[in-house]
Amino acid sequence: MSFYDDKTILVTGGAGGIGIETARVFLEAGARVRLADMSADALERALAALGGGERLHTQLNNLADHAACVRALEDGGMPYAVVHLAGLSLPDLDDLEDLSRFDATMAANVRNGYQLGRLFHERCGAGAALPARLVYAASLAYRRGGLDRIAYSAAKGAIAGMVRAMTRRFAPIVHVNAVAPGIILTPMTTALIGDRGDKLMNEIPIRRFAQPREVATVIEFLCGPASSYVNGQIINVDGGTVHS
């Protein structure tokens, strides 16, 4: 019997590149997976990419308010682990009177994750054999800064602080950690890289970009029994970039 055989994993932002591979890794390990995403078309593509199956379910959800977060957690039964990958990365506007992108970035990356995490902790039972797991997506941007994405960098820094505070607040019921990916080869990042590929790759000590699965396997580790004493950590998955 697999460790995950009786466990459900909720993956928000589940139709993105890292989300799909995270679902794949957990499905291979025997878990039930619930993908939540705000795009119906993207969820359909994710379902097709993963081959469907009775252990995979999707949920159209933007996590924009209390009711949406409750539905994400409770529709289909409470999950053992929540992997919160949903977020938003937009370039800053030049118009300093227009804070719409700043507000949207902070809402998608911080507010929604805060509310989801608080609700998850509130609903988790203290009598479980293992603590529940909550994994957030920070980013290399919070350590190095994004040149045209100040709001995004700030939001990911807020997630790192939130993880550390939640660790103290939620223990021992929920273990809270985060991954901080560098440049991961997804459709979104490929478009952002453009013609800067060689320059960006030269900043990475191992001289290559990451595949989404290389983040997904770290996320699975943070949810599995091998990480039973890992709590409050921001795990860099960046090929050593943050130290270069």
C-alpha positions as CSV (number, residue, x, y, z in Angstrom):
1,M,0.0,0.0,0.0
2,S,1.3,3.4,-1.0
3,F,1.6,6.2,1.6
4,Y,-0.8,8.3,-0.6
5,D,-3.4,5.6,-1.3
6,D,-6.0,7.1,1.0
7,K,-5.0,10.7,0.6
8,T,-6.3,13.6,-1.6
9,I,-4.0,16.4,-2.8
10,L,-5.5,19.7,-3.8
11,V,-3.4,21.6,-6.4
12,T,-4.4,25.2,-7.1
13,G,-3.2,26.7,-10.3
14,G,-3.4,23.1,-11.3
15,A,-3.7,23.6,-15.0
16,G,-0.3,25.3,-15.3
17,G,2.9,23.7,-16.3
18,I,4.1,23.0,-12.7
19,G,0.6,22.2,-11.6
20,I,0.2,19.4,-14.2
21,E,3.5,17.8,-13.4
22,T,2.7,18.0,-9.7
23,A,-0.6,16.2,-10.3
24,R,1.3,13.6,-12.4
25,V,3.8,12.9,-9.6
26,F,1.1,12.5,-7.0
27,L,-1.0,10.3,-9.3
28,E,2.0,8.1,-9.9
29,A,2.5,7.8,-6.1
30,G,-1.1,6.6,-5.7
31,A,-2.8,9.8,-4.5
32,R,-6.2,11.2,-5.5
33,V,-5.7,14.6,-7.0
34,R,-8.0,17.6,-7.3
35,L,-6.9,20.3,-9.7
36,A,-8.4,23.8,-9.1
37,D,-7.9,26.5,-11.7
38,M,-9.8,29.6,-13.0
39,S,-9.7,28.5,-16.7
40,A,-12.1,25.8,-17.9
41,D,-10.2,25.4,-21.1
42,A,-6.9,25.0,-19.3
43,L,-8.4,22.4,-17.0
44,E,-9.7,20.4,-20.0
45,R,-6.2,20.5,-21.5
46,A,-4.7,19.4,-18.1
47,L,-7.2,16.5,-17.9
48,A,-6.2,15.4,-21.4
49,A,-2.5,15.7,-20.7
50,L,-2.8,13.6,-17.5
51,G,-5.0,11.0,-19.2
52,G,-8.0,11.4,-16.8
53,G,-8.8,8.5,-14.5
54,E,-11.0,8.0,-11.4
55,R,-8.4,9.5,-9.1
56,L,-8.2,12.8,-10.9
57,H,-10.8,15.5,-10.5
58,T,-11.0,19.1,-11.6
59,Q,-12.7,22.2,-10.1
60,L,-13.3,25.5,-11.8
61,N,-12.3,28.0,-9.0
62,N,-10.6,31.4,-8.9
63,L,-10.2,31.3,-5.0
64,A,-11.2,35.0,-5.0
65,D,-13.2,35.0,-1.8
66,H,-14.1,33.0,1.3
67,A,-16.8,30.9,-0.3
68,A,-14.5,30.0,-3.2
69,C,-11.7,28.9,-0.8
70,V,-14.2,26.8,1.2
71,R,-15.5,25.1,-1.9
72,A,-11.9,24.3,-3.0
73,L,-11.3,22.5,0.3
74,E,-14.6,20.8,0.8
75,D,-15.9,19.8,-2.6
76,G,-14.8,16.2,-2.9
77,G,-13.7,15.9,0.8
78,M,-11.0,17.6,2.8
79,P,-7.5,17.1,1.3
80,Y,-4.5,15.8,3.2
81,A,-2.3,18.4,1.5
82,V,-2.8,21.7,-0.3
83,V,-0.3,22.7,-2.9
84,H,-1.0,26.4,-3.6
85,L,0.5,27.2,-7.0
86,A,-2.2,29.7,-8.2
87,G,-0.8,33.2,-8.8
88,L,-0.3,36.0,-11.2
89,S,2.8,37.6,-12.7
90,L,2.3,40.9,-14.6
91,P,4.8,43.6,-15.5
92,D,4.5,46.8,-13.6
93,L,2.6,49.7,-15.1
94,D,4.4,52.9,-15.9
95,D,1.3,54.9,-14.7
96,L,1.9,55.3,-11.0
97,E,-1.7,56.4,-10.4
98,D,-2.9,53.0,-11.7
99,L,-2.4,50.3,-9.0
100,S,-4.7,47.8,-10.6
101,R,-1.9,45.4,-11.5
102,F,-0.3,45.7,-8.1
103,D,-3.6,45.0,-6.4
104,A,-4.4,42.1,-8.7
105,T,-0.9,40.6,-8.2
106,M,-1.1,40.9,-4.4
107,A,-4.6,39.4,-4.4
108,A,-3.8,36.4,-6.5
109,N,-0.5,35.6,-4.9
110,V,-0.9,36.6,-1.2
111,R,-4.5,37.3,-0.2
112,N,-6.0,34.2,-1.8
113,G,-3.2,32.0,-0.4
114,Y,-3.6,33.5,3.1
115,Q,-7.3,32.8,3.1
116,L,-6.9,29.3,1.8
117,G,-4.2,28.5,4.2
118,R,-6.1,29.8,7.2
119,L,-9.2,27.9,6.2
120,F,-7.3,24.7,5.7
121,H,-5.7,24.9,9.1
122,E,-9.1,25.7,10.7
123,R,-10.6,22.6,9.1
124,C,-7.8,20.1,9.8
125,G,-8.2,17.7,12.7
126,A,-5.6,17.5,15.4
127,G,-5.9,13.7,15.7
128,A,-4.5,12.8,12.3
129,A,-1.7,10.2,12.3
130,L,0.5,12.6,10.3
131,P,0.3,16.4,10.2
132,A,-1.5,17.8,7.1
133,R,0.8,19.6,4.6
134,L,0.6,23.0,3.0
135,V,3.0,23.9,0.3
136,Y,3.2,27.4,-1.3
137,A,5.0,28.6,-4.4
138,A,7.4,31.4,-3.7
139,S,10.0,32.3,-6.4
140,L,13.6,33.2,-7.1
141,A,12.2,36.7,-7.7
142,Y,11.7,37.4,-4.0
143,R,15.4,36.9,-3.4
144,R,16.8,38.5,-6.6
145,G,14.1,40.9,-7.6
146,G,12.3,41.0,-11.0
147,L,13.4,44.0,-13.0
148,D,9.9,44.8,-14.5
149,R,7.9,43.0,-11.8
150,I,8.3,44.8,-8.5
151,A,4.8,43.8,-7.4
152,Y,5.4,40.1,-8.2
153,S,8.7,40.1,-6.3
154,A,7.0,41.7,-3.3
155,A,4.2,39.2,-3.4
156,K,6.5,36.3,-3.4
157,G,8.5,37.8,-0.6
158,A,5.2,38.1,1.3
159,I,4.6,34.4,0.7
160,A,7.9,33.6,2.3
161,G,7.1,35.6,5.4
162,M,3.6,34.1,5.5
163,V,5.0,30.6,5.4
164,R,7.3,31.3,8.4
165,A,4.4,32.8,10.4
166,M,2.0,30.0,9.5
167,T,4.6,27.5,10.6
168,R,4.5,28.9,14.1
169,R,0.8,29.3,14.2
170,F,-0.3,26.0,12.6
171,A,2.0,23.6,14.2
172,P,1.7,20.7,15.0
173,I,-1.5,20.3,13.0
174,V,-0.2,21.5,9.6
175,H,3.4,21.6,8.3
176,V,3.9,24.6,6.1
177,N,6.7,25.0,3.5
178,A,7.3,26.5,0.1
179,V,9.3,26.0,-3.1
180,A,11.1,28.9,-4.7
181,P,11.6,28.0,-8.3
182,G,14.0,29.6,-10.7
183,I,13.4,29.6,-14.4
184,I,11.1,26.7,-15.2
185,L,10.4,25.7,-18.8
186,T,6.6,26.2,-19.0
187,P,4.7,27.9,-21.9
188,M,4.4,31.1,-19.8
189,T,8.2,31.4,-19.0
190,T,9.2,30.4,-22.5
191,A,7.3,33.4,-23.8
192,L,8.9,35.7,-21.2
193,I,12.4,34.4,-21.9
194,G,12.2,35.4,-25.6
195,D,15.7,36.0,-27.0
196,R,17.4,36.3,-23.6
197,G,17.8,32.5,-23.2
198,D,21.6,32.4,-23.4
199,K,22.1,35.3,-21.0
200,L,19.7,33.9,-18.4
201,M,21.2,30.4,-18.7
202,N,24.7,31.7,-18.0
203,E,23.5,33.0,-14.7
204,I,22.5,29.5,-13.6
205,P,25.5,27.5,-12.2
206,I,24.3,24.2,-13.8
207,R,23.7,26.0,-17.1
208,R,20.2,24.9,-17.9
209,F,16.6,25.7,-17.1
210,A,14.5,23.4,-15.0
211,Q,11.7,21.1,-16.1
212,P,8.4,21.4,-14.3
213,R,8.8,17.9,-12.9
214,E,11.9,18.9,-11.1
215,V,9.8,21.3,-9.0
216,A,7.0,18.8,-8.7
217,T,9.2,16.1,-7.1
218,V,10.3,18.6,-4.4
219,I,6.7,19.4,-3.7
220,E,5.9,15.7,-3.3
221,F,8.8,15.3,-0.9
222,L,7.4,18.1,1.2
223,C,4.1,16.3,1.4
224,G,5.6,12.8,2.0
225,P,6.8,10.9,5.1
226,A,10.5,11.6,4.3
227,S,9.9,15.3,5.2
228,S,8.4,14.6,8.6
229,Y,10.8,17.0,10.3
230,V,10.9,19.7,7.6
231,N,8.7,22.7,8.5
232,G,8.8,26.4,7.8
233,Q,11.3,26.1,4.9
234,I,11.6,27.9,1.6
235,I,13.3,25.4,-0.7
236,N,15.1,26.9,-3.6
237,V,14.7,24.9,-6.9
238,D,16.9,27.1,-9.1
239,G,20.1,25.2,-10.0
240,G,22.1,27.3,-7.5
241,T,21.2,30.7,-9.1
242,V,20.4,32.4,-5.7
243,H,24.0,31.7,-4.6
244,S,25.7,32.7,-7.8
